Amino acid sequence: MATLNGTIQPPPAGWDPFGAPGGGAPSVVGQDPYLAPGQFQLAPMFNQVYRLIRDVSFDYHWFAGHGSDPGQLGINDVELAASINLPLPITPQAPLTITPGFAFHFWDGPKSVAPAFAEMPPQTFDAYLDVGWNPHLTPVLGTELNVQTGVYSDFRELTSDSLRLKAKGMAVLSYSPSIQVKAGVWYLDRERVKLLPAGGIVWTPTPDARLDLLFPNPSFHQRLATTNNTDWWWYLSGDYGGGVWTIKRTEGPDAGNVDLVDYNDIRIAVGLEFKRLTSGLTGLFEAGGAFDRSLDYRSLEPATFHPQSAFFLRAGTMF
């Protein structure tokens, strides 16, 4: 058995035997002034090996509510998606990520008498194709680009409004090994909100904590423990949720006509997530509240129904 005899030095702390040669990602500031030297190192940014099929995911939301109550709106959301990585010669370390997905939305309410124009079909659907690309323009300046197009409808009758386009564009400045600054816009293609400014600061003070001071989806994550090759984290998050669909009305003077409905809410949640270090399997469970909820109908402008705030549960897995 070989032993250290003074001429062979042990590897430095945080050394990855499976990583590519070289240091971590460059940054404007070589060392975060708030961290002691050697306290935290980013994983190499430009040396990740991507699989062709990266992620297969399942996500489920349950929003409490019963349609027999005029003020309530219950929802069950189920979403399935899979991501495929396509390497690009011009950016071999930033592949094009293509994600086809399908979502089911099961609506419980609203009761038509409160108010009479408020109506949702039993189900609406999303069938979409999402394309993402995160190239680095320089060692410290990157981008996050995303375009999603799809059909969003109850599928009883399709119109040009059933086809929607969404997009996100963000510039990412790696100011230091633990601080990133992001700025950009989100194009949501909603009736109420078409365009949102987005951005903020991502601060990773230690490998066990990350604070995303981002609009419109802030979050805080902290590692609880690592057991049996599994990382356990808890988190707090906020999000601007909802969607838009074409529906065929069945009640009132507009029965038989196709309308466009826009659902919006603000979500706050606390959750627990895990990641298997050996297989990459991840999962989460969270509970929270949905506030400032609304259903906006295009053909009846101004016509907005405000359901009561609702408790929700979410569970998901990805591998």
C-alpha positions as CSV (number, residue, x, y, z in Angstrom):
1,M,0.0,0.0,0.0
2,A,1.4,3.4,-1.0
3,T,1.8,6.0,1.8
4,L,2.5,9.7,1.7
5,N,6.2,10.3,2.4
6,G,6.4,14.0,2.1
7,T,6.9,14.3,-1.6
8,I,3.3,13.4,-2.6
9,Q,0.7,15.9,-1.6
10,P,-3.0,15.1,-1.0
11,P,-5.5,16.7,-3.4
12,P,-6.9,20.1,-2.5
13,A,-10.3,20.4,-0.7
14,G,-13.2,20.2,-3.0
15,W,-11.2,18.4,-5.7
16,D,-13.4,16.4,-8.1
17,P,-11.6,13.3,-9.4
18,F,-14.2,13.1,-12.3
19,G,-14.0,16.7,-13.3
20,A,-12.2,18.1,-16.3
21,P,-8.7,19.7,-15.8
22,G,-8.7,23.3,-14.9
23,G,-10.3,25.6,-12.4
24,G,-13.8,26.8,-11.9
25,A,-15.7,29.4,-14.0
26,P,-14.0,32.8,-14.3
27,S,-15.7,35.8,-12.8
28,V,-15.3,39.5,-12.7
29,V,-14.1,39.3,-9.1
30,G,-11.7,36.4,-8.5
31,Q,-12.9,35.8,-4.9
32,D,-16.1,36.9,-3.3
33,P,-15.1,39.5,-0.6
34,Y,-17.6,37.9,1.8
35,L,-16.0,34.5,1.7
36,A,-12.7,33.3,3.1
37,P,-10.3,32.0,0.5
38,G,-11.1,28.4,-0.5
39,Q,-14.4,28.4,1.3
40,F,-16.5,27.9,-1.8
41,Q,-15.8,26.8,-5.4
42,L,-18.2,26.6,-8.3
43,A,-18.3,23.3,-10.3
44,P,-16.6,23.7,-13.7
45,M,-19.1,25.6,-15.9
46,F,-17.8,24.6,-19.3
47,N,-17.0,20.9,-18.8
48,Q,-20.4,19.2,-18.4
49,V,-21.2,16.1,-20.3
50,Y,-24.8,16.0,-21.5
51,R,-26.9,13.0,-22.2
52,L,-29.2,13.0,-25.2
53,I,-32.3,12.6,-23.0
54,R,-31.6,14.6,-19.9
55,D,-34.9,14.9,-18.0
56,V,-38.2,13.0,-17.9
57,S,-40.5,14.8,-15.4
58,F,-43.9,14.4,-13.8
59,D,-45.6,17.2,-12.0
60,Y,-48.9,17.4,-10.1
61,H,-50.8,20.3,-8.5
62,W,-53.9,20.1,-6.4
63,F,-55.8,23.4,-5.6
64,A,-58.5,23.0,-2.9
65,G,-61.9,24.1,-4.0
66,H,-65.4,22.8,-4.8
67,G,-67.4,24.0,-7.7
68,S,-70.7,23.8,-5.7
69,D,-69.5,26.9,-3.8
70,P,-70.0,30.0,-6.0
71,G,-66.7,31.5,-4.7
72,Q,-64.4,28.5,-5.0
73,L,-62.4,27.1,-7.9
74,G,-60.7,23.8,-7.5
75,I,-58.0,22.6,-10.0
76,N,-56.0,19.4,-10.6
77,D,-53.0,19.9,-12.9
78,V,-51.0,17.0,-14.3
79,E,-47.9,17.6,-16.5
80,L,-45.6,15.2,-18.3
81,A,-42.4,16.3,-20.2
82,A,-39.1,15.0,-21.5
83,S,-36.0,17.0,-22.5
84,I,-33.6,16.1,-25.3
85,N,-30.2,17.7,-25.6
86,L,-28.8,18.4,-29.1
87,P,-25.1,19.5,-29.1
88,L,-24.3,22.5,-31.3
89,P,-20.9,22.8,-33.0
90,I,-20.8,26.5,-32.2
91,T,-21.4,26.0,-28.5
92,P,-20.5,22.4,-27.6
93,Q,-20.9,23.1,-23.9
94,A,-24.3,24.7,-24.3
95,P,-26.6,22.3,-26.2
96,L,-30.0,23.1,-27.5
97,T,-32.6,21.6,-25.1
98,I,-35.8,20.6,-26.7
99,T,-38.7,19.6,-24.4
100,P,-42.1,18.3,-25.7
101,G,-44.7,18.3,-23.0
102,F,-48.4,17.7,-22.3
103,A,-50.5,19.0,-19.4
104,F,-54.0,18.2,-18.2
105,H,-56.0,20.8,-16.2
106,F,-59.2,19.5,-14.5
107,W,-61.5,22.3,-13.2
108,D,-63.9,22.1,-10.4
109,G,-66.0,25.2,-10.8
110,P,-66.8,28.0,-11.0
111,K,-70.5,27.8,-10.4
112,S,-72.2,29.8,-13.2
113,V,-74.5,31.7,-10.9
114,A,-71.6,33.6,-9.3
115,P,-71.2,35.4,-11.6
116,A,-73.2,34.1,-14.5
117,F,-70.4,34.7,-17.1
118,A,-67.9,32.6,-15.1
119,E,-67.6,29.3,-16.8
120,M,-64.8,26.7,-17.2
121,P,-65.0,23.3,-19.1
122,P,-64.3,20.1,-17.2
123,Q,-60.8,20.0,-18.7
124,T,-58.3,22.1,-20.6
125,F,-55.0,21.0,-22.1
126,D,-51.5,22.1,-23.0
127,A,-49.6,20.5,-25.9
128,Y,-46.3,22.3,-26.3
129,L,-42.7,22.3,-27.5
130,D,-40.2,24.2,-25.5
131,V,-36.7,25.1,-26.8
132,G,-33.9,26.4,-24.5
133,W,-30.4,27.5,-25.1
134,N,-27.9,29.0,-22.5
135,P,-24.7,30.0,-24.3
136,H,-21.8,31.9,-22.8
137,L,-20.8,34.9,-24.8
138,T,-17.7,35.5,-22.6
139,P,-16.2,33.6,-19.6
140,V,-18.3,35.9,-17.3
141,L,-21.3,36.8,-19.5
142,G,-23.9,34.3,-20.4
143,T,-27.5,34.2,-21.6
144,E,-30.6,32.1,-20.8
145,L,-32.9,31.9,-23.9
146,N,-36.2,30.0,-24.1
147,V,-39.1,29.8,-26.5
148,Q,-42.2,27.8,-26.1
149,T,-45.0,27.3,-28.6
150,G,-48.1,25.1,-28.3
151,V,-51.8,24.6,-28.4
152,Y,-53.7,25.6,-25.3
153,S,-57.4,24.7,-25.4
154,D,-60.3,22.5,-24.3
155,F,-59.8,20.8,-27.7
156,R,-63.5,21.0,-28.4
157,E,-62.8,23.6,-31.1
158,L,-59.5,25.1,-32.1
159,T,-58.9,28.7,-33.4
160,S,-55.9,30.8,-34.1
161,D,-56.0,31.9,-30.4
162,S,-55.4,28.3,-29.3
163,L,-51.8,28.6,-30.6
164,R,-49.7,30.6,-28.2
165,L,-46.1,31.7,-28.1
166,K,-44.1,32.3,-24.9
167,A,-40.4,33.4,-24.6
168,K,-37.8,34.3,-22.1
169,G,-34.5,36.2,-22.5
170,M,-32.1,36.8,-19.7
171,A,-28.5,38.1,-19.5
172,V,-26.4,36.5,-16.8
173,L,-23.3,38.2,-15.3
174,S,-21.1,36.0,-13.1
175,Y,-19.9,38.8,-10.9
176,S,-18.1,36.4,-8.5
177,P,-17.9,32.7,-7.8
178,S,-21.0,33.1,-5.6
179,I,-22.9,36.0,-7.1
180,Q,-24.8,36.1,-10.4
181,V,-26.8,39.1,-11.7
182,K,-29.7,38.3,-14.1
183,A,-31.8,40.8,-16.2
184,G,-34.2,40.3,-19.0
185,V,-37.9,40.0,-20.0
186,W,-40.5,37.3,-20.1
187,Y,-43.1,37.3,-22.8
188,L,-46.1,35.4,-21.4
189,D,-48.7,36.0,-24.1
190,R,-51.5,36.3,-21.5
191,E,-54.5,38.5,-21.8
192,R,-53.8,40.4,-18.5
193,V,-50.0,40.4,-18.7
194,K,-48.2,40.2,-22.0
195,L,-44.7,41.1,-20.9
196,L,-42.9,41.0,-17.6
197,P,-39.5,42.5,-16.6
198,A,-37.4,39.7,-14.9
199,G,-34.2,39.5,-13.1
200,G,-32.3,40.0,-9.8
201,I,-29.5,38.4,-7.9
202,V,-28.6,34.8,-7.3
203,W,-26.4,34.5,-4.2
204,T,-24.8,31.2,-3.2
205,P,-23.0,32.1,0.1
206,T,-22.1,28.4,0.8
207,P,-22.6,25.1,-1.0
208,D,-25.5,24.5,1.4
209,A,-27.6,27.6,0.7
210,R,-28.8,29.6,-2.3
211,L,-30.9,32.7,-2.4
212,D,-32.6,33.7,-5.6
213,L,-33.7,37.3,-5.3
214,L,-35.4,37.2,-8.6
215,F,-38.6,38.7,-10.0
216,P,-41.2,37.1,-10.6
217,N,-40.0,33.8,-9.1
218,P,-37.9,34.3,-5.9
219,S,-36.8,31.4,-3.8
220,F,-34.5,30.3,-1.0
221,H,-32.9,26.8,-0.8
222,Q,-31.0,25.2,2.1
223,R,-29.5,21.8,2.4
224,L,-30.7,19.8,5.4
225,A,-28.6,16.7,5.2
226,T,-26.9,14.2,2.9
227,T,-27.9,10.6,3.7
228,N,-27.4,7.4,1.6
229,N,-26.1,9.4,-1.4
230,T,-29.1,11.6,-1.3
231,D,-29.2,15.4,-0.8
232,W,-32.2,16.7,1.1
233,W,-33.1,20.4,0.8
234,W,-35.9,22.6,2.1
235,Y,-37.1,25.8,0.3
236,L,-39.4,28.7,0.2
237,S,-40.6,30.0,-3.2
238,G,-42.9,32.4,-4.8
239,D,-44.3,32.4,-8.4
240,Y,-46.6,34.0,-10.8
241,G,-48.8,31.2,-12.0
242,G,-51.7,30.5,-14.4
243,G,-52.3,30.1,-18.1
244,V,-54.6,30.9,-21.0
245,W,-56.8,28.6,-23.0
246,T,-59.6,28.8,-25.7
247,I,-62.8,27.3,-24.5
248,K,-66.2,26.6,-26.0
249,R,-68.9,28.2,-23.9
250,T,-72.0,26.1,-23.0
251,E,-74.1,28.5,-21.1
252,G,-75.7,32.0,-21.5
253,P,-76.2,34.1,-24.6
254,D,-72.7,33.1,-25.9
255,A,-73.3,29.4,-25.7
256,G,-71.6,27.7,-28.6
257,N,-69.0,30.5,-29.1
258,V,-65.3,30.1,-28.6
259,D,-63.9,32.3,-25.9
260,L,-60.4,33.0,-24.5
261,V,-60.0,32.7,-20.7
262,D,-56.9,33.8,-18.8
263,Y,-56.2,32.3,-15.3
264,N,-53.8,34.2,-13.0
265,D,-52.6,33.7,-9.4
266,I,-49.7,34.5,-7.0
267,R,-48.2,31.4,-5.3
268,I,-46.2,31.1,-2.1
269,A,-45.0,27.7,-1.0
270,V,-42.7,25.8,1.4
271,G,-41.3,22.5,0.2
272,L,-38.9,19.6,0.6
273,E,-36.8,18.2,-2.3
274,F,-34.2,15.5,-2.7
275,K,-31.6,14.5,-5.3
276,R,-30.0,11.1,-5.6
277,L,-26.3,11.8,-6.2
278,T,-25.7,8.5,-7.9
279,S,-28.6,8.4,-10.3
280,G,-29.7,12.1,-10.7
281,L,-33.3,11.2,-9.6
282,T,-34.9,14.2,-8.0
283,G,-38.3,14.8,-6.4
284,L,-40.2,17.4,-4.4
285,F,-43.2,17.9,-2.3
286,E,-44.6,21.4,-1.4
287,A,-47.6,23.1,0.2
288,G,-48.6,26.6,-0.2
289,G,-51.3,29.2,-1.0
290,A,-52.6,30.7,-4.2
291,F,-53.7,34.4,-3.8
292,D,-55.0,37.2,-6.0
293,R,-56.7,34.6,-8.3
294,S,-58.7,35.6,-11.3
295,L,-60.4,34.3,-14.5
296,D,-60.5,36.9,-17.3
297,Y,-62.7,36.4,-20.3
298,R,-61.8,38.2,-23.6
299,S,-65.3,38.2,-25.2
300,L,-67.0,39.7,-22.2
301,E,-64.6,42.5,-21.4
302,P,-64.5,43.7,-18.8
303,A,-65.5,40.4,-17.2
304,T,-63.3,39.1,-14.4
305,F,-64.2,36.4,-11.8
306,H,-62.1,36.4,-8.6
307,P,-62.2,33.0,-6.9
308,Q,-61.3,32.7,-3.2
309,S,-57.7,32.1,-2.2
310,A,-56.8,28.4,-2.1
311,F,-54.5,26.0,-0.4
312,F,-52.5,23.8,-2.7
313,L,-50.2,20.8,-2.7
314,R,-47.6,19.9,-5.3
315,A,-45.6,16.8,-5.9
316,G,-43.1,16.1,-8.7
317,T,-40.2,13.9,-9.8
318,M,-37.6,14.0,-12.5
319,F,-35.0,11.5,-13.7
